[in-house]
Amino acid sequence: MRGPSKPDLIVGVDLGQTCTGVSYANLSSGADTVRWIQKWPGRAQACENKVPTVLVYPHGSYKASSWGFLAEAKNEQKAEYGTTREWFKTFIDPDFLEQERLRNPQDTPSSYTEVQTWCRDYLGFLYDHIKLKLSSELGSVAWEDAEIEFIFSVPTTWKPHPSVENFRSLIGQAGFGGPLGARHSVTIGLTEAEAAAVHTSTESAGIFSERDLLLICDAGGGTTDLSTLRVTDTAIRVLSLEQVDVVEGANVGSAAIDDDFMNFAEARLREANQSQPLDLDIEETVYEMMKGKEFQNIKCEHGAPDETPMFSLVIPGLSHSYSNLPANIERGEMRMSKEDLRGFFDRQLHKLFRSIDTQLQNLNRRLPDETVSHLVLSGGLGQSIYVQEKLRIRYGNGAELHPNAQFMQVRIAPDPQLAVCKGLVADRLRKLTVGRSVLGWRCCRASYGIVCKELYDKHRPGHVGREIRKDSRDGKTYVLRSVEWFVKKGEPVSIDRPIEHDFMRKVDLEDSIRVFPTEVVVSYDEKDAAGVQKLCDIESDLSSASEKEFKEKNRRIWQFGQRYFQVKYQIKVIIGPADLRFELWFNGQKLSKDKPIKVEWASPTASSIPALKSPPPLIHEDGILRTKKSAWKLGRKTSGGSNPSSP
């Protein structure tokens, strides 16, 4: 009989800027092999590892008529038929959307709502196809009755809120999670660089040694993610890894090469049109040229030994009798040189070099006596021959650009296009098999804390000018809106064990409310005092807890002060690759099975934590008490092996 802890099916989804990959493991069949979907609508007779991240909306319709390969059909691509929507993944980050709207408003979505619609519609098509292809693999178990885990990756450039939470919401709206009552779950699993690292360590474990440092570079269509990891265990079937530096990301990818080509081709055609009319919709024509097999093949083969010095690209709709030699157009074809194409690549490479240089420099400051053994490339841009060669020249064995990378070897991940989606599934399989993830520890990307009160000390400089209040129940004065950090940026946190915090609340005897709010704050700066922002409010609902388990205070006749209940409970924080999850525990029992912790995410423009310039009058308030010794525990490594003290 199948154990309850193992799902029937694990599905890993890598939503890409240009293409999307889906891998899976069918545990209901007794196998743990990682496979991937290769049959897609519009490519019935071919095997394709990924499906284009593209939609077409007919003019005047809010409903997409096609997606993926179907959206690339000629009838769907006609300008008079509809509008193509693609390259929208990076705009799920509203900060990036706003930046691009200021920089290039004509080529940027007009609203965040539009981006959400496109993403939700695309994911809806994707879910329907996954269901169609994988239902038959479950045997006698119906799709709705099967236990299925969907695991998604995210770029490192996305913050937990709003980007990751918005993405999670869109995934659910698209159908992932299944109908009401289905045993389907959705998880944000790993960042793209982390997933690529897991895949590489699974498929190529033999080339790495214990204590090796690996710099993983997942260069995809729209973003490039970097992560530095250490090999900690080679004794079992796949390696164990831990992060040694904060994961970084940049908006660098192959889609920008396509964009540069379109700008280049448009300039050529407009130059030709001025002297000799083309009778073409130039914008539509250059888009067709970019999407065509000719340019895509030339791009993928750039840097190959047999690459020709000049290329000719057919201009769709242009007569073969048309020639305009000053504009490099001959017999209806546009000619471009290898150097032209190289310029498109080099613009992205310069950005990529900057990101890798920064990662190596930061690592050298943190670990000055250690060296990086391997630079591992994955992703669509990472499989480019030209990119690989340039990285070997700059960083390969013997290069002296960085003191900690002089003996670094540049390696290519197996199946670089599928590294992310396959890594998501491989990591989950490892957890089910041996009880722990491949990536055991990760460096926290930000500092997280709670707003609390602490005992007022007039001699402490940090308390001068702060808001203070007196508690009538114990007669003590407290400083309000202090922050207790439960993890700081760059500190390692366990993948498999949560950070725990003990809370104490004072509740009046006649107060029937057992829902306690807590404000969570975040800082993305190196110093916690700077840039503190509200992240979310969490509500701990202890309504189901018995009042007999609360401790009554001041109930003795000789005790002065107002009688009240002292309620002690515990919140466990699971810090994911790009998100946070909370669990509520009381008296050793988990109460959060039915979500008694409610999370209200703050507005992206939430103000920072204020510090008052002059002390206000003493007033009464209850709140979380910041203890002298931190109660956060178990979730991170400490230098001395004990729990860290509060800041």
C-alpha positions in Angstrom: 0.0 0.0 0.0 1.3 3.4 -0.9 2.5 5.5 2.1 0.7 8.8 2.7 3.8 10.9 2.6 4.6 10.2 -1.1 2.5 12.0 -3.8 1.4 10.2 -7.0 3.0 12.9 -9.2 5.6 15.7 -8.9 5.5 18.4 -11.5 8.2 21.0 -11.9 7.4 24.2 -13.9 10.0 26.7 -15.2 8.0 29.6 -16.6 10.5 31.3 -18.9 10.7 34.7 -20.6 10.8 33.1 -24.0 10.0 29.4 -23.4 8.6 27.2 -20.6 9.7 23.8 -19.5 7.8 21.1 -17.5 9.3 18.1 -15.9 7.7 15.4 -13.8 8.2 12.2 -11.8 5.4 9.6 -11.7 5.7 8.0 -8.3 2.4 6.2 -8.7 4.2 3.8 -11.1 6.9 3.1 -8.6 9.6 4.9 -10.6 11.5 8.0 -9.6 12.9 8.9 -13.0 12.7 12.6 -13.9 11.1 13.0 -17.3 9.7 16.0 -19.2 6.9 16.9 -21.6 8.1 17.0 -25.2 4.8 16.9 -27.1 3.0 20.3 -27.4 0.0 21.6 -29.4 1.2 22.7 -32.8 4.2 20.3 -32.8 2.4 16.9 -32.7 5.1 15.3 -35.0 8.1 16.7 -33.2 9.8 16.5 -29.8 10.3 19.9 -28.3 11.9 20.3 -24.8 10.1 23.6 -24.2 7.0 25.5 -25.4 7.1 29.2 -26.3 5.8 31.6 -23.7 3.5 33.4 -26.1 -0.2 34.2 -26.5 -2.4 35.7 -29.3 -5.5 37.7 -28.6 -7.9 38.4 -31.5 -8.7 42.1 -32.0 -11.6 43.1 -29.8 -11.4 40.0 -27.6 -10.2 39.6 -24.1 -9.8 35.8 -24.6 -6.6 34.4 -26.0 -7.2 32.3 -29.1 -3.9 30.4 -29.0 -0.7 29.8 -27.0 2.7 28.3 -27.4 3.5 26.8 -30.8 -0.1 27.4 -32.0 0.4 31.1 -31.5 3.3 31.0 -34.0 1.1 29.7 -36.8 0.9 32.1 -39.8 -2.9 32.7 -39.5 -2.4 33.7 -35.8 0.5 36.0 -36.5 -1.3 38.1 -39.1 -1.5 41.7 -37.9 -5.0 42.1 -39.0 -6.1 39.1 -36.9 -4.8 39.8 -33.5 -2.1 40.9 -31.0 0.8 38.8 -29.9 1.7 38.9 -26.2 5.1 37.6 -25.1 8.2 38.5 -23.0 5.9 39.4 -20.1 7.5 37.3 -17.4 9.9 39.9 -16.1 7.0 42.4 -15.8 5.5 40.3 -13.0 7.9 42.3 -10.9 6.1 45.6 -10.6 9.3 47.5 -9.9 10.8 46.4 -13.2 7.6 47.2 -15.0 7.7 50.8 -13.6 11.4 51.1 -14.6 10.7 50.0 -18.1 7.6 52.2 -18.4 9.8 55.2 -17.7 12.6 54.1 -20.0 10.5 52.8 -22.9 6.8 53.5 -22.5 5.9 52.5 -26.1 7.1 48.9 -25.7 5.9 48.4 -22.1 2.5 47.1 -20.9 0.2 49.9 -20.0 -0.8 48.4 -16.6 0.1 45.7 -14.2 -3.4 44.2 -14.6 -2.6 43.5 -18.3 0.6 41.6 -17.2 -1.4 39.6 -14.7 -4.0 38.7 -17.3 -1.5 37.4 -19.8 0.4 35.4 -17.2 -2.8 33.9 -15.8 -4.1 33.0 -19.3 -0.8 31.4 -20.3 -0.6 29.4 -17.1 -4.2 28.3 -17.7 -3.4 26.9 -21.1 -0.3 25.2 -19.7 -2.2 23.6 -16.8 -4.8 22.2 -19.2 -2.1 20.6 -21.4 -0.2 19.2 -18.4 -3.5 17.6 -17.2 -4.1 16.2 -20.7 -0.6 14.7 -21.1 -0.1 13.3 -17.6 -3.6 12.1 -16.6 -3.0 8.9 -18.6 0.2 8.2 -16.7 -1.7 7.9 -13.4 -3.3 4.6 -14.4 -6.5 3.9 -12.5 -6.2 7.0 -10.3 -8.3 9.9 -11.6 -6.6 13.3 -12.0 -8.9 14.9 -9.4 -8.2 12.1 -6.9 -4.5 11.9 -7.3 -2.1 13.6 -4.9 -0.1 16.0 -7.1 2.6 18.5 -6.2 3.3 21.4 -8.5 6.6 23.1 -7.9 7.5 26.4 -9.5 10.8 28.2 -9.8 11.2 32.0 -9.6 14.0 34.5 -10.6 16.2 35.8 -7.9 15.3 39.3 -8.9 11.8 38.9 -7.5 11.0 40.0 -3.9 8.7 37.9 -1.7 6.1 40.7 -1.9 4.6 41.7 -4.2 6.2 39.7 -7.0 6.3 36.1 -5.6 3.0 36.4 -3.8 1.3 37.8 -7.0 2.8 35.0 -9.0 1.6 32.4 -6.5 -1.9 33.9 -6.7 -1.9 33.8 -10.6 -0.8 30.1 -10.5 -3.8 29.3 -8.4 -6.2 31.3 -10.5 -4.9 29.4 -13.6 -6.1 26.1 -12.2 -3.0 24.7 -10.5 -4.0 23.4 -7.1 -6.9 21.6 -8.8 -10.7 21.7 -8.1 -12.1 22.1 -4.6 -11.3 19.1 -2.5 -8.4 17.9 -4.8 -5.2 16.7 -3.1 -3.1 19.1 -5.3 -0.6 21.5 -3.9 1.4 24.4 -5.3 4.9 25.3 -3.9 7.4 28.0 -4.8 10.4 25.6 -4.8 13.8 27.1 -5.7 15.2 30.0 -7.4 16.3 29.3 -11.0 20.0 29.3 -10.1 19.3 26.9 -7.1 17.3 24.5 -9.3 20.0 24.5 -11.9 22.6 23.7 -9.3 20.6 20.8 -8.0 20.2 19.4 -11.5 23.9 19.7 -12.2 24.9 18.0 -8.9 22.4 15.2 -9.6 23.5 14.6 -13.2 27.2 15.3 -12.8 28.1 14.4 -9.3 31.3 12.7 -10.2 33.1 15.9 -11.4 32.8 17.7 -8.0 34.8 17.1 -4.8 33.8 17.8 -1.2 34.3 21.4 -0.2 34.4 22.6 -3.8 32.8 26.0 -4.4 30.5 26.2 -7.4 29.3 29.4 -9.0 26.1 28.6 -10.8 25.0 30.9 -13.7 21.6 30.3 -15.1 21.4 32.6 -18.1 17.9 32.3 -19.6 15.7 34.3 -21.9 14.9 37.3 -19.7 16.9 37.0 -16.5 20.3 35.6 -15.3 20.5 34.1 -11.8 23.8 33.6 -9.9 24.4 31.5 -6.8 27.5 30.3 -5.1 27.3 26.9 -3.3 29.6 24.6 -1.5 29.7 20.8 -1.9 29.2 19.5 1.7 28.6 15.8 1.2 29.5 13.3 -1.6 28.8 10.1 0.3 25.3 9.5 -1.1 23.9 9.2 -4.6 23.7 13.0 -5.2 25.7 15.8 -3.7 24.6 17.9 -0.8 25.0 21.7 -1.2 24.9 24.8 0.9 24.8 28.4 -0.2 27.7 30.6 0.8 26.6 33.9 -0.5 23.3 35.7 -1.2 21.7 34.7 -4.5 21.9 37.6 -7.1 20.0 38.2 -10.4 20.1 40.5 -13.3 17.8 41.3 -16.3 20.2 39.7 -18.8 19.1 37.2 -21.4 18.6 36.0 -25.0 15.4 38.0 -25.4 17.5 41.2 -25.4 19.5 39.8 -28.3 16.3 39.3 -30.2 15.3 42.8 -29.3 18.6 44.3 -30.5 18.2 42.4 -33.8 14.7 43.9 -34.4 16.1 47.4 -33.8 18.9 46.7 -36.2 16.7 45.3 -38.9 14.1 48.1 -38.5 16.8 50.7 -39.0 17.9 48.9 -42.1 14.5 48.7 -43.6 13.5 52.3 -42.8 16.7 53.4 -44.4 15.9 51.4 -47.5 12.2 52.6 -47.5 13.3 56.3 -47.7 15.1 55.8 -51.0 13.1 53.0 -52.4 9.7 52.2 -50.9 9.3 48.7 -49.6 5.4 48.6 -49.3 5.7 46.7 -46.1 4.5 47.1 -42.5 8.1 47.4 -41.2 7.5 46.7 -37.5 5.5 43.5 -38.4 8.2 42.5 -40.9 11.1 42.7 -38.5 9.1 40.8 -35.9 8.6 38.0 -38.4 12.3 38.0 -39.3 13.2 37.7 -35.6 10.8 34.8 -35.0 11.8 33.0 -38.2 14.0 29.9 -38.2 16.7 31.7 -40.2 17.6 34.2 -37.6 17.1 31.8 -34.6 19.4 29.2 -36.2 22.0 31.9 -36.9 21.8 33.1 -33.3 22.1 29.6 -31.8 25.1 28.7 -34.0 27.0 32.0 -33.4 30.5 31.2 -32.4 30.7 27.8 -34.1 33.9 27.0 -36.0 32.1 26.8 -39.4 30.2 30.0 -39.0 30.1 32.1 -42.2 31.3 35.7 -42.1 28.0 37.0 -43.8 24.3 35.9 -43.5 21.3 36.5 -45.6 17.8 36.7 -44.2 14.7 36.6 -46.3 12.5 39.7 -45.8 8.9 38.4 -45.6 6.6 39.9 -48.2 9.4 41.6 -50.2 9.8 40.8 -53.9 13.0 38.9 -54.9 13.5 41.7 -57.5 14.0 44.3 -54.8 17.6 45.3 -54.1 19.0 48.3 -52.2 22.8 47.9 -51.9 23.4 50.9 -49.6 20.9 49.3 -47.1 22.5 45.9 -47.6 19.4 44.4 -49.2 19.8 42.2 -52.3 17.2 40.2 -54.1 14.7 40.5 -51.3 17.1 39.5 -48.6 18.9 41.5 -45.9 22.6 40.8 -45.4 24.3 41.2 -42.1 27.8 40.3 -40.9 29.0 38.1 -38.1 30.3 41.2 -36.4 26.8 42.7 -36.4 25.5 39.6 -34.5 28.5 39.7 -32.2 27.5 43.2 -31.1 24.1 41.9 -29.9 25.7 39.2 -27.9 28.5 41.4 -26.5 26.0 43.9 -25.0 24.5 41.1 -22.9 27.9 39.6 -22.1 29.2 42.9 -20.7 26.2 42.9 -18.3 26.8 39.2 -17.5 30.5 39.9 -16.8 29.6 42.7 -14.4 27.3 40.4 -12.5 29.8 37.5 -12.2 32.6 40.0 -11.3 30.4 41.4 -8.5 29.6 37.9 -7.2 33.3 36.9 -7.1 34.3 40.2 -5.5 31.7 39.8 -2.8 32.7 36.2 -2.2 36.3 37.2 -1.9 35.4 39.7 0.8 33.4 37.1 2.7 35.8 34.1 2.2 39.2 35.6 1.4 41.0 32.3 1.7 38.8 30.2 -0.5 38.7 29.7 -4.3 35.9 28.9 -6.7 36.4 25.6 -8.5 33.7 25.6 -11.1 31.5 28.1 -13.0 28.5 26.1 -14.2 26.4 27.5 -17.1 22.7 26.6 -17.7 19.7 28.2 -19.4 19.1 29.1 -23.1 21.8 31.8 -23.3 24.1 29.6 -21.3 24.1 27.0 -24.1 25.4 29.5 -26.6 28.8 28.5 -28.1 29.9 32.1 -28.2 28.9 32.8 -24.6 30.7 29.7 -23.4 33.9 30.6 -25.2 33.9 34.2 -24.0 33.4 33.0 -20.4 36.2 30.5 -20.7 38.5 33.2 -22.0 37.6 35.6 -19.2 37.3 33.2 -16.3 38.8 29.9 -17.4 41.6 28.0 -15.8 44.6 30.2 -15.5 42.8 33.6 -15.8 44.1 36.1 -13.3 41.1 38.6 -13.2 40.0 37.4 -9.7 42.3 36.0 -7.1 39.6 33.5 -6.0 38.9 32.3 -9.5 42.4 31.6 -11.0 41.8 27.9 -11.2 38.0 28.0 -12.0 36.8 25.7 -14.7 33.9 26.6 -16.9 31.4 23.8 -17.2 28.1 23.3 -19.0 25.1 21.9 -17.1 23.6 18.7 -18.6 20.5 19.6 -20.6 21.0 23.4 -20.0 17.6 24.3 -21.2 15.9 21.9 -18.8 18.2 22.3 -15.9 15.7 24.4 -13.8 12.5 22.3 -14.2 14.4 19.0 -13.8 16.2 20.4 -10.7 12.9 21.3 -9.1 11.7 17.7 -9.3 15.1 16.2 -8.4 15.3 18.2 -5.2 11.8 17.1 -4.1 12.6 13.4 -4.9 15.8 13.7 -2.7 13.7 15.1 0.2 11.3 12.2 -0.1 14.0 9.6 -0.4 16.5 10.6 2.4 14.5 13.2 4.3 16.6 16.3 3.4 17.0 18.5 0.3 20.0 18.6 -1.9 20.4 22.3 -1.0 20.6 22.1 2.8 21.4 25.7 3.7 20.8 28.9 1.8 22.0 32.4 2.5 19.1 34.7 3.4 18.5 37.4 0.7 17.2 39.9 3.2 16.9 40.7 6.9 13.5 39.8 8.5 12.2 40.8 11.8 9.1 41.5 13.9 7.9 44.8 15.4 7.8 44.5 19.2 8.2 46.4 22.4 11.2 46.3 24.8 11.8 47.4 28.3 12.6 51.1 28.4 16.1 52.1 29.6 16.7 55.9 29.7 20.4 55.4 29.6 20.4 53.6 26.3 21.0 56.1 23.4 18.8 54.0 21.1 15.8 54.7 23.3 16.1 58.5 23.4 13.3 60.1 21.4 11.4 56.9 20.9 7.7 56.3 21.6 7.2 54.8 25.1 4.2 53.5 26.9 3.4 52.1 30.4 1.7 48.8 30.9 -0.9 49.0 33.7 -0.7 45.3 34.3 3.0 45.2 35.4 3.7 48.9 35.9 6.7 48.8 33.5 7.5 51.2 30.7 8.3 49.9 27.2 9.7 51.3 24.0 7.3 50.7 21.2 8.0 49.7 17.6 11.4 48.2 18.1 12.5 45.5 15.7 13.8 42.1 16.7 15.6 40.5 13.7 15.0 36.8 13.4 17.4 36.4 10.5 19.8 38.9 8.9 20.8 39.3 5.3 23.6 36.8 4.3 23.1 34.5 7.3 22.6 30.8 6.4 19.2 29.4 7.1 18.1 25.7 7.0 16.1 24.5 4.1 14.5 21.7 6.1 14.1 23.3 9.6 12.1 26.4 10.4 13.2 29.3 12.6 11.1 29.2 15.8 10.0 32.1 18.0 8.2 32.0 21.4 5.6 34.7 21.8 4.0 35.9 25.0 0.8 38.0 25.0 -1.2 39.5 27.9 -5.0 39.2 27.6 -7.6 40.7 29.9 -9.8 38.1 31.5 -13.0 39.5 30.0 -11.5 39.7 26.5 -12.9 37.0 24.3 -10.6 37.8 21.3 -7.8 35.3 20.8 -6.5 36.6 17.5 -3.1 38.2 17.9 -1.6 40.5 15.2 2.2 40.7 14.5 3.9 43.0 12.1 6.8 41.6 10.0 9.4 43.9 8.5 12.1 43.5 6.0 15.4 45.2 5.0 17.3 44.5 1.8 20.2 46.6 2.9 23.4 45.2 4.5 22.8 47.2 7.6 19.4 46.5 9.3 18.9 50.1 10.5 18.6 51.3 6.9 15.6 50.8 4.6 13.3 48.9 7.0 10.0 48.4 5.4 6.7 46.7 6.4 6.4 43.3 4.7 3.2 41.9 6.1 0.9 41.4 9.1 0.3 38.0 10.4 -2.7 37.1 12.6 -2.3 34.1 15.0 -5.7 32.7 15.8 -5.8 30.8 19.1 -9.6 30.7 19.3 -9.5 26.9 19.3 -7.1 26.8 22.3 -8.6 26.0 25.7 -8.6 28.9 28.3 -7.5 26.3 30.9 -4.1 26.2 29.1 -3.6 29.9 29.6 -1.7 31.1 32.8 -3.6 33.5 35.0 -1.5 36.3 36.5 -2.1 38.5 39.6 -4.7 36.1 40.8 -3.4 36.0 44.4 -4.8 38.3 46.9 -1.4 39.8 47.8 -0.5 40.5 44.1 -1.2 44.0 42.9 -2.2 44.9 39.4 -4.9 43.9 37.0 -5.6 40.2 36.6 -4.9 38.9 33.1 -4.1 35.7 31.1 -0.5 35.1 30.0 -0.7 33.3 26.6 2.4 31.7 25.3 2.6 30.3 21.7 5.1 29.7 19.0 5.4 30.9 15.4 7.7 28.9 13.1 9.0 30.7 10.0 10.0 28.8 6.9 12.2 31.0 4.7 12.0 29.8 1.1 14.1 30.9 -1.8 12.0 33.9 -2.4 9.1 33.8 0.1 8.1 33.3 3.7 5.6 30.8 5.2 4.4 30.8 8.8 3.1 28.0 11.1 1.3 28.5 14.4 2.1 26.1 17.3 0.5 26.1 20.8 1.3 23.6 23.6 3.4 21.5 21.2 0.6 21.2 18.7 0.5 22.7 15.2 -2.7 24.8 14.8 -2.0 26.1 11.3 -3.5 23.1 9.4 -6.5 25.2 8.4 -4.6 28.4 8.0 -5.2 30.0 11.5 -2.3 32.3 10.6 -3.6 34.9 8.2 -1.0 36.9 6.2 -1.9 40.3 5.0 0.9 41.5 2.7 1.8 45.2 2.9 1.6 47.7 0.0 4.9 47.9 -2.0 5.0 51.5 -0.9 4.6 50.8 2.8 6.5 53.3 4.8 9.6 52.5 6.8 9.6 52.1 10.6 9.5 55.5 12.2 11.6 56.8 15.1 10.1 59.7 17.0 12.2 62.7 17.6 10.7 63.6 21.0 9.2 61.3 23.7 5.4 61.3 23.8 3.4 61.0 27.1 3.1 57.7 28.8 0.0 55.7 27.7 -1.1 52.1 28.0 -0.7 49.4 25.3 -0.3 45.7 25.0 2.0 44.1 22.5 4.8 41.6 21.8 7.6 41.9 24.4 11.1 41.9 23.1 13.0 39.7 25.6 16.6 40.3 26.6 17.6 37.0 25.1 16.3 36.2 21.6 13.9 33.3 21.4 14.6 32.6 17.7 16.2 29.3 17.3 17.0 26.2 15.3 16.7 27.8 11.9 20.3 29.0 11.2 23.9 28.2 11.9 25.7 30.1 14.6 29.5 30.4 15.0 29.5 29.1 18.5 26.8 26.5 18.1 24.3 28.3 20.3 21.3 30.5 19.6 22.3 34.0 18.6 21.4 36.8 21.0 19.0 39.5 20.1 20.4 42.6 18.4 
